[in-house]
């Protein structure tokens, strides 16, 4: 069974539990489909981080999600805002940042291969480079 993580979040508007899992190929395909649908919105965003939130984080979080439960309050009252797996990229951007941060931590924690690649620093490339003995 794939590894899973449970994200719990509660504020004045949301009371939600989100089950995120290590992706299978179908989830990878869903991530690609969501990326394609979010591309037009990402193109309208001005900053690098804005574009990444729409084109990388949103598709990954939703694709890795297997279940979203809107938790009733103690008196059985529903949360003010209901969250569902079919939210759009625009709706994603309206979520509380704390919720999105927890969600992306779980999604990328289980699927680090979905993170954009970054250049390796000098210390990560295997053996450390020998200092040059040439003077000149």
Secondary structure by P-SEA (a helix, b strand, c coil): ccbbbbbbbbcccccbbbbbccccaaaaaaaaaaaaaaaaaaaacccaaaaaaaccaaaaaaaaccccccccccccccccccccccccaaaaaaccaaaaaaaaaaaaaacccccccccccccccccccccccccc
